[in-house]
């Protein structure tokens, strides 16, 4: 069974929600990425999302775009990221999902990419610009190798799209908690909880909410309905603010811990 599925089974048994942390691989460098993942597991993060830096990403706001640029300027490549995951996997068992635009995967080659993911211990794939209709081959390869394929449902998604994307998803369904790009937002509308409850009419799969979640109160509020909370831009911002600080990993980990406490 996939590590993501195992994690959600255990969380359901313990009556807890998943905390999923997104960081950009290679920001500020891959050695720090590795240290952050190890530290996050100790803090209680349930699933790690590693962003594959790309020059023209879809749906990512200024904070994550800037982190991608920093990582690319450091010479970060998909191959180096996969090597980093392999090192991490030798030390911890936390589920790891890669979030990438389709272009790097296409360039790498779908078959070669899935094979590499299996070899290094990747558990899930999130590809914002690849809808289920265009992902048939990748989904087939991923399913054959027990790798989850996670698709999005947006606030504007109609029922037909909700059905298609939840059906195609494995591991969990990614609910985009605001209309627009990633980034922090000051308030969480009750409509987020309402929409998540609506999506649950179409699937028994875990629904995790991300985009714009940055405070303990937001985590607590959305956690009332979602099976998991995804925090990305706010963590990436914390990394940026501590760039060059020898205490970067402990400082960012403390912030992540404050969010996890709100969910528990």
KEKE-3310 file (N, C-alpha, C; in steps of 0.2 Angstrom, whole numbers, plus 5000, padded with zeros to 4 digits):
npx = (5004:5002:5012:5006:4992:4993:4996:4985:4975:4980:4979:4965:4961:4967:4959:4963:4969:4978:4994:5001:5016:5023:5038:5050:5061:5078:5079:5085:5095:5099:5104:5099:5086:5085:5088:5077:5066:5069:5069:5055:5048:5051:5044:5031:5025:5015:5015:5026:5027:5036:5042:5045:5056:5053:5053:5042:5029:5013:4999:5006:5011:5019:5028:5032:5036:5047:5055:5057:5065:5077:5081:5083:5094:5103:5107:5098:5091:5079:5084:5094:5086:5079:5089:5091:5079:5081:5091:5085:5075:5082:5083:5071:5053:5043:5029:5032:5027:5029:5028:5025:5026:5021:5030:5044:5043:5039:5050:5059:5054:5041:5040:5053:5053:5044:5049:5061:5055:5050:5062:5068:5059:5047:5031:5019:5011:5009:5002:4999:4996:4991:4978:4966:4961:4972:4981:4982:4991:5002:4995:4992:5005:5009:4999:5002:5014:5011:5010:5003:4992:4987:4974:4967:4953:4943:4937:4928:4924:4913:4900:4902:4915:4921:4917:4925:4938:4940:4938:4949:4959:4971:4977:4975:4963:4966:4960:4958:4959:4956:4951:4962:4980:4993:4997:4997:4982:4971:4960:4948:4935:4919:4914:4923:4924:4911:4911:4920:4913:4903:4910:4913:4902:4904:4915:4924:4937:4951:4951:4961:4965:4973:4982:4984:4983:4989:4990:4988:4975:4968:4971:4965:4951:4948:4952:4941:4933:4941:4951:4964:4977:4986:5001:5010:5016:5017:5027:5037:5040:5044:5056:5063:5064:5073:5084:5102:5103:5110:5102:5091:5084:5079:5071:5061:5055:5050:5039:5031:5028:5019:5008:5004:5001:4989:4980:4979)
npy = (4994:5011:5024:5036:5033:5024:5033:5041:5032:5029:5041:5043:5033:5037:5049:5061:5075:5078:5086:5095:5099:5111:5114:5122:5113:5114:5127:5136:5129:5112:5104:5111:5109:5095:5094:5102:5094:5082:5088:5093:5081:5077:5087:5083:5084:5077:5074:5077:5090:5092:5105:5106:5116:5128:5138:5144:5143:5136:5143:5147:5160:5175:5173:5159:5158:5166:5158:5147:5153:5156:5143:5138:5146:5141:5130:5119:5104:5092:5079:5081:5083:5072:5063:5069:5066:5052:5051:5056:5047:5036:5039:5042:5039:5046:5051:5057:5069:5075:5090:5097:5106:5101:5101:5099:5085:5080:5083:5075:5063:5052:5038:5036:5045:5040:5028:5032:5039:5028:5021:5030:5033:5041:5045:5052:5062:5078:5088:5103:5108:5098:5091:5077:5072:5073:5065:5052:5041:5044:5042:5029:5023:5027:5022:5008:5007:5010:5024:5038:5049:5065:5076:5092:5101:5116:5131:5136:5124:5114:5102:5091:5092:5091:5077:5071:5074:5070:5056:5053:5055:5049:5044:5058:5071:5087:5102:5118:5132:5145:5157:5159:5163:5154:5159:5170:5173:5184:5181:5167:5161:5156:5149:5140:5129:5125:5122:5111:5102:5100:5093:5081:5074:5068:5059:5047:5049:5056:5074:5087:5104:5118:5133:5149:5147:5151:5155:5149:5150:5150:5137:5129:5133:5128:5115:5110:5104:5099:5085:5086:5099:5110:5119:5131:5143:5151:5145:5144:5158:5160:5153:5161:5173:5169:5167:5164:5164:5155:5148:5144:5132:5127:5139:5140:5127:5129:5138:5130:5120:5128:5129:5115:5112:5119:5112:5100)
npz = (5000:4996:5004:5007:5007:5018:5028:5029:5033:5046:5052:5051:5060:5072:5073:5068:5058:5043:5041:5029:5022:5011:5002:4992:4982:4984:4988:5001:4996:4991:5001:5012:5010:5012:5026:5031:5028:5036:5049:5049:5049:5062:5069:5067:5054:5042:5028:5015:5003:4989:4979:4962:4955:4942:4927:4922:4930:4934:4942:4954:4965:4968:4979:4979:4965:4966:4974:4966:4956:4964:4967:4955:4950:4959:4952:4953:4948:4941:4941:4951:4962:4963:4967:4980:4986:4987:4996:5007:5009:5014:5027:5033:5034:5030:5020:5003:4991:4974:4967:4952:4937:4921:4911:4915:4917:4905:4898:4904:4902:4903:4906:4911:4921:4930:4933:4940:4951:4958:4961:4970:4980:4979:4983:4978:4965:4960:4948:4942:4929:4922:4917:4921:4909:4900:4906:4905:4902:4911:4923:4922:4922:4934:4943:4941:4947:4960:4964:4970:4961:4961:4960:4956:4964:4962:4969:4959:4952:4944:4946:4937:4934:4947:4949:4939:4943:4956:4955:4947:4955:4967:4983:4989:4987:4980:4987:4981:4990:4987:4975:4962:4963:4972:4989:5003:5013:5021:5028:5030:5022:5026:5015:5011:5019:5017:5003:5003:5011:5001:4991:4997:4995:4983:4984:4994:4996:5005:5007:5005:5009:5002:4997:5001:5015:5031:5044:5061:5065:5053:5049:5059:5057:5044:5045:5051:5042:5031:5027:5028:5029:5019:5018:5010:5003:5014:5022:5013:5013:5026:5025:5016:5023:5033:5026:5025:5038:5051:5059:5052:5049:5062:5065:5055:5057:5070:5067:5058:5067:5075:5067:5066:5079:5080:5072:5078)
capx = (5000:5006:5013:5001:4986:4994:4996:4978:4972:4982:4976:4958:4961:4968:4954:4967:4969:4985:4997:5006:5020:5026:5044:5053:5067:5084:5078:5090:5100:5096:5106:5095:5080:5085:5088:5071:5062:5071:5066:5048:5045:5051:5039:5025:5022:5012:5017:5030:5027:5042:5041:5050:5057:5052:5054:5035:5025:5006:4995:5010:5011:5026:5033:5034:5040:5054:5059:5059:5071:5082:5083:5086:5100:5108:5108:5094:5088:5075:5089:5097:5080:5077:5095:5090:5074:5084:5095:5080:5071:5086:5083:5064:5048:5037:5027:5034:5024:5032:5023:5029:5023:5021:5036:5050:5042:5039:5057:5063:5051:5036:5042:5059:5052:5040:5054:5065:5052:5050:5068:5070:5054:5042:5024:5014:5013:5004:5004:4994:4994:4990:4971:4965:4960:4978:4986:4980:4997:5005:4991:4993:5011:5009:4995:5005:5020:5009:5012:4997:4991:4983:4972:4964:4946:4944:4930:4924:4923:4906:4899:4905:4923:4922:4917:4931:4945:4940:4938:4956:4964:4972:4981:4970:4960:4968:4955:4961:4954:4954:4952:4968:4986:4996:4999:4993:4976:4970:4954:4946:4928:4915:4912:4928:4921:4905:4913:4923:4907:4900:4914:4913:4896:4906:4920:4926:4944:4953:4951:4966:4965:4979:4982:4982:4983:4996:4990:4985:4967:4965:4972:4960:4945:4948:4953:4934:4930:4946:4955:4971:4979:4992:5003:5016:5019:5019:5033:5042:5041:5048:5063:5066:5065:5078:5090:5108:5103:5112:5096:5085:5080:5075:5066:5056:5052:5045:5033:5028:5025:5014:5002:5002:4997:4982:4977:4979)
capy = (5000:5018:5027:5041:5029:5022:5039:5043:5027:5029:5047:5042:5029:5042:5054:5067:5078:5078:5092:5094:5105:5112:5118:5122:5109:5118:5134:5140:5124:5105:5102:5113:5105:5089:5096:5104:5088:5078:5092:5093:5074:5077:5091:5080:5085:5070:5072:5082:5091:5095:5108:5106:5123:5128:5145:5147:5138:5138:5144:5149:5167:5178:5170:5152:5159:5169:5153:5143:5156:5155:5136:5137:5149:5137:5124:5113:5100:5087:5074:5082:5083:5064:5061:5071:5062:5045:5051:5057:5041:5031:5041:5043:5035:5051:5051:5063:5070:5080:5095:5099:5108:5095:5102:5095:5078:5078:5083:5069:5057:5050:5032:5036:5049:5036:5023:5036:5040:5022:5020:5035:5032:5046:5042:5055:5067:5084:5092:5108:5110:5092:5088:5070:5070:5073:5062:5045:5037:5045:5039:5022:5021:5029:5017:5002:5007:5012:5031:5042:5055:5070:5081:5098:5104:5123:5134:5137:5118:5112:5095:5086:5092:5088:5070:5068:5075:5066:5050:5052:5056:5044:5047:5063:5076:5094:5107:5125:5135:5152:5157:5163:5159:5153:5165:5170:5177:5186:5178:5161:5162:5150:5145:5135:5123:5123:5118:5104:5097:5098:5089:5075:5070:5064:5055:5045:5050:5062:5080:5092:5111:5122:5139:5154:5146:5154:5156:5144:5151:5147:5130:5127:5134:5124:5109:5107:5101:5096:5079:5088:5106:5111:5126:5131:5150:5154:5141:5146:5164:5159:5151:5167:5178:5166:5165:5166:5163:5148:5145:5144:5126:5128:5144:5138:5122:5132:5141:5124:5117:5132:5127:5109:5112:5122:5106:5094)
capz = (5000:4996:5010:5008:5009:5025:5033:5030:5037:5053:5055:5053:5066:5077:5073:5067:5051:5040:5040:5023:5021:5004:5001:4985:4982:4981:4990:4997:4992:4992:5008:5017:5009:5016:5033:5033:5028:5042:5054:5048:5051:5069:5071:5066:5048:5040:5021:5012:4996:4986:4973:4957:4952:4934:4925:4921:4934:4934:4949:4959:4966:4968:4984:4976:4959:4968:4977:4961:4953:4968:4967:4948:4950:4962:4948:4955:4942:4943:4943:4958:4967:4964:4971:4987:4989:4988:5002:5013:5010:5018:5034:5036:5030:5029:5013:4999:4985:4970:4964:4946:4930:4917:4906:4917:4917:4898:4895:4907:4899:4908:4908:4914:4927:4935:4936:4944:4957:4961:4964:4975:4985:4979:4984:4975:4960:4959:4942:4942:4923:4918:4919:4920:4902:4897:4910:4905:4902:4917:4928:4921:4924:4942:4947:4940:4952:4967:4965:4969:4957:4965:4955:4960:4963:4963:4971:4953:4949:4943:4948:4932:4935:4953:4949:4935:4946:4962:4952:4944:4961:4972:4989:4992:4982:4982:4986:4980:4995:4985:4967:4960:4963:4979:4993:5010:5013:5028:5031:5027:5021:5027:5009:5010:5023:5013:4997:5005:5012:4995:4987:5000:4992:4977:4985:5000:4997:5009:5004:5008:5007:5001:4994:5005:5022:5033:5051:5065:5065:5047:5049:5064:5054:5038:5048:5053:5036:5027:5030:5028:5027:5015:5019:5006:5002:5021:5024:5009:5015:5032:5023:5013:5028:5037:5022:5027:5045:5053:5063:5047:5050:5068:5065:5051:5060:5075:5063:5056:5073:5078:5063:5067:5085:5079:5069:5083)
cpx = (5004:5006:5008:4994:4987:4994:4989:4974:4974:4979:4969:4957:4962:4964:4958:4967:4977:4987:5002:5010:5024:5032:5047:5060:5072:5084:5079:5095:5097:5099:5102:5088:5079:5085:5081:5066:5063:5068:5058:5045:5045:5046:5032:5021:5020:5015:5021:5028:5033:5041:5046:5051:5056:5051:5047:5030:5017:5003:5000:5011:5018:5031:5036:5038:5047:5058:5061:5065:5077:5085:5086:5093:5105:5110:5104:5091:5084:5079:5092:5092:5079:5083:5094:5085:5077:5088:5090:5077:5075:5085:5076:5059:5042:5035:5029:5030:5028:5027:5027:5024:5025:5028:5042:5049:5042:5046:5061:5061:5047:5038:5048:5058:5049:5045:5059:5062:5051:5056:5070:5065:5049:5035:5018:5016:5007:5006:4999:4991:4993:4983:4971:4964:4966:4983:4985:4986:5001:5002:4992:4999:5012:5005:4999:5011:5018:5011:5005:4997:4986:4981:4968:4956:4946:4937:4925:4922:4916:4906:4903:4912:4925:4922:4923:4937:4945:4941:4946:4961:4965:4977:4976:4968:4963:4963:4959:4956:4953:4955:4958:4975:4988:4998:4995:4987:4974:4964:4952:4938:4925:4913:4917:4926:4915:4906:4916:4918:4903:4904:4914:4906:4898:4912:4921:4934:4946:4953:4956:4965:4971:4977:4980:4981:4989:4996:4987:4977:4964:4966:4967:4953:4944:4948:4946:4931:4935:4949:4962:4972:4986:4995:5010:5019:5021:5026:5038:5045:5046:5055:5066:5068:5071:5084:5096:5109:5105:5107:5090:5081:5076:5070:5060:5052:5048:5039:5029:5024:5019:5007:5000:4999:4990:4978:4975:4974)
cpy = (5006:5021:5033:5038:5027:5027:5041:5038:5027:5036:5047:5038:5033:5048:5061:5069:5078:5085:5091:5100:5105:5116:5117:5118:5113:5125:5133:5135:5117:5102:5104:5110:5099:5089:5098:5098:5083:5082:5092:5086:5074:5081:5089:5082:5078:5069:5078:5083:5095:5098:5108:5113:5123:5136:5148:5143:5141:5138:5147:5157:5169:5175:5163:5153:5162:5163:5148:5146:5155:5148:5135:5140:5146:5131:5118:5111:5095:5081:5075:5081:5076:5061:5063:5067:5055:5045:5052:5051:5036:5033:5041:5040:5040:5051:5058:5063:5075:5084:5098:5102:5102:5095:5098:5088:5076:5078:5077:5063:5053:5043:5032:5040:5044:5031:5026:5037:5034:5020:5024:5035:5038:5042:5045:5060:5072:5088:5097:5109:5104:5089:5081:5068:5069:5068:5054:5040:5038:5042:5032:5019:5022:5023:5010:5001:5010:5019:5034:5048:5059:5075:5087:5099:5111:5125:5135:5130:5116:5104:5090:5086:5089:5080:5067:5069:5071:5058:5048:5052:5050:5047:5052:5067:5083:5099:5114:5129:5143:5152:5162:5159:5158:5159:5165:5174:5178:5183:5171:5161:5155:5146:5140:5128:5121:5119:5111:5099:5095:5093:5082:5071:5066:5059:5053:5046:5056:5068:5085:5099:5114:5128:5144:5153:5147:5155:5150:5144:5148:5139:5126:5127:5129:5117:5106:5103:5096:5090:5081:5096:5106:5118:5126:5138:5153:5151:5143:5153:5164:5157:5157:5172:5175:5165:5168:5165:5156:5144:5144:5137:5126:5133:5142:5132:5124:5135:5135:5121:5121:5130:5120:5108:5115:5116:5101:5096)
cpz = (5000:5003:5012:5010:5017:5030:5034:5034:5044:5056:5056:5059:5072:5078:5072:5059:5049:5039:5035:5022:5014:5005:4994:4986:4980:4984:4998:4994:4994:4998:5013:5016:5013:5023:5035:5033:5034:5048:5054:5051:5059:5073:5071:5059:5045:5033:5019:5005:4994:4980:4968:4954:4944:4933:4924:4924:4933:4941:4954:4959:4967:4973:4981:4970:4961:4971:4971:4957:4957:4967:4960:4947:4954:4958:4950:4949:4945:4945:4950:4964:4968:4968:4979:4990:4991:4995:5008:5014:5014:5025:5037:5031:5029:5021:5009:4992:4981:4967:4958:4941:4926:4912:4908:4916:4910:4896:4898:4904:4904:4911:4913:4921:4932:4938:4941:4951:4961:4965:4970:4981:4985:4979:4981:4970:4960:4953:4940:4934:4918:4920:4918:4913:4898:4901:4910:4906:4908:4923:4928:4924:4932:4946:4947:4946:4959:4969:4965:4964:4960:4961:4960:4959:4966:4966:4965:4950:4949:4945:4944:4933:4942:4953:4945:4939:4952:4960:4950:4950:4965:4977:4992:4986:4985:4981:4986:4984:4993:4978:4966:4961:4971:4982:4999:5009:5020:5031:5027:5027:5023:5021:5008:5013:5019:5007:4998:5007:5006:4991:4990:4998:4986:4978:4992:5001:5001:5004:5008:5005:5007:4997:4999:5013:5025:5041:5055:5065:5059:5047:5053:5060:5048:5040:5050:5048:5032:5031:5031:5026:5024:5016:5015:5006:5009:5023:5020:5010:5021:5030:5020:5018:5032:5032:5024:5035:5047:5057:5058:5048:5056:5068:5061:5054:5066:5072:5061:5062:5076:5074:5065:5074:5084:5076:5073:5089)
residu = (UNK:UNK:UNK:UNK:UNK:UNK:UNK:UNK:UNK:UNK:UNK:UNK:UNK:UNK:UNK:UNK:UNK:UNK:UNK:UNK:UNK:UNK:UNK:UNK:UNK:UNK:UNK:UNK:UNK:UNK:UNK:UNK:UNK:UNK:UNK:UNK:UNK:UNK:UNK:UNK:UNK:UNK:UNK:UNK:UNK:UNK:UNK:UNK:UNK:UNK:UNK:UNK:UNK:UNK:UNK:UNK:UNK:UNK:UNK:UNK:UNK:UNK:UNK:UNK:UNK:UNK:UNK:UNK:UNK:UNK:UNK:UNK:UNK:UNK:UNK:UNK:UNK:UNK:UNK:UNK:UNK:UNK:UNK:UNK:UNK:UNK:UNK:UNK:UNK:UNK:UNK:UNK:UNK:UNK:UNK:UNK:UNK:UNK:UNK:UNK:UNK:UNK:UNK:UNK:UNK:UNK:UNK:UNK:UNK:UNK:UNK:UNK:UNK:UNK:UNK:UNK:UNK:UNK:UNK:UNK:UNK:UNK:UNK:UNK:UNK:UNK:UNK:UNK:UNK:UNK:UNK:UNK:UNK:UNK:UNK:UNK:UNK:UNK:UNK:UNK:UNK:UNK:UNK:UNK:UNK:UNK:UNK:UNK:UNK:UNK:UNK:UNK:UNK:UNK:UNK:UNK:UNK:UNK:UNK:UNK:UNK:UNK:UNK:UNK:UNK:UNK:UNK:UNK:UNK:UNK:UNK:UNK:UNK:UNK:UNK:UNK:UNK:UNK:UNK:UNK:UNK:UNK:UNK:UNK:UNK:UNK:UNK:UNK:UNK:UNK:UNK:UNK:UNK:UNK:UNK:UNK:UNK:UNK:UNK:UNK:UNK:UNK:UNK:UNK:UNK:UNK:UNK:UNK:UNK:UNK:UNK:UNK:UNK:UNK:UNK:UNK:UNK:UNK:UNK:UNK:UNK:UNK:UNK:UNK:UNK:UNK:UNK:UNK:UNK:UNK:UNK:UNK:UNK:UNK:UNK:UNK:UNK:UNK:UNK:UNK:UNK:UNK:UNK:UNK:UNK:UNK:UNK:UNK:UNK:UNK:UNK:UNK:UNK:UNK:UNK:UNK:UNK:UNK:UNK:UNK:UNK:UNK:UNK:UNK)
# end
